């Protein structure tokens, strides 16, 4: 187990940091490039373990990747991997490949590590079965997942919970179906897939929540991956915790479904500047600066909680020192991540001297604390590990995080990036 100690900066800092390529878009670019027959180019692919798991799976299917080029026989030419495909810790890769492999001539088994094998997959099953795929999961509704050998036909489905991964899995299968399909679900999700399919002429919005997928071949293309706002959020939070400090992250995705955390920081008292620099395949990309200020408590729930599900541990860290109580509701999905993030974040705050308690679908943070430093654990979760490190920004003493190796899933260089930001004056 890797243990890292973070020493508080002890001064204001002013940094500009280029964050890694967006993980969600990296998965989608690799998926679309692999489904296309021919050579595609992708720049800026995220380097974490989750994306490496996706690359490993595509390699088993006969898709080549070298530097920034993807060479594929097309989804119809994907080979039988000869055994189960292990997606490691990547729930995104497992879910979207379940859909993409739905029309494969053979039955394919997808599995993962112990953490992934405990995560729920049932909400994925019914939309894909509606397309004619015989998807199977374990009796507990978890991986391994068996897919493929489906005769795909169009379908019109509704899912009650917003899930970008389920929508993407459905779209990947529907592109191979006979006839158009549509999926309807509440707002608040990441709509990267829908924006890209619209730009490629393979889909269109027919209402605010209903997206139609038009079957057809995905063309080879060029994808330039912007910076990951979910990674940038750790640096934004660090700046917010230090009044007068600032962090600028250039070239990040400004997709409205991804930057709800900036709205929360503004509501809590930080100053936020954002500027769209360009559009790429329907995606806004630009620069963000966060300047720290005196923070106050907030209520985060509903659509905003859905849009910031990955950043809610950082909301808790900011709430710990904010004036007044912070409540997070409507975030029960936190319990089905790499760990039970509701319990993990409350335990982590307690380890560092803040008062917090769990709720069935979120947590409550009393606020007004001074982080005393100390030792806490990642619980095997990369976002808990990085959130604990960020808490050191406002701590009276060093913060030691056990299990820090978990960050390799999403940002292997996070420790160096955070400490470089703190050292910039």
Buried (B, 14 or more C-beta within 10 A) or exposed (E): EBEBEBEBBEEBBBBBBEBBBBBBBBBBBBBBBBBBBEEBBBEBBBBBBBBBBBBBBBBBBBBEBEEBEBBBBBBEEBEBBEEBBBBBBBBBBBBBBBBBBBBBEEBBBBBBBEBBBBBBBEBBBEBBBBBBBBBBBEEEEBBBBBBBBBEBBBBEBEBEEBBBBBBBBBBBBBBBBEEBBBBBBBEBBBBBBBBBBBBBEBBBEEEEBBBBBBBBBBBBBEBBBBBBBBBBBBBBBBBBBBBEBBBBBBBBBBBEBBBBBBBBBBBBBBBBEBEEEEEBBBBBBBBBBBBBBEBBBBBBBEBBBBBBBBBBBBBBBBBBBBEBBBBBBBBBBBBBBBBBBBBBBBBBBBBBBBBBEBBEBBBBBBBBBEBEBBBBBBBBBBBBBBBBBBBBBBBEBEBBBBBBBBBBBBBBBBBEBBBEBBEBE
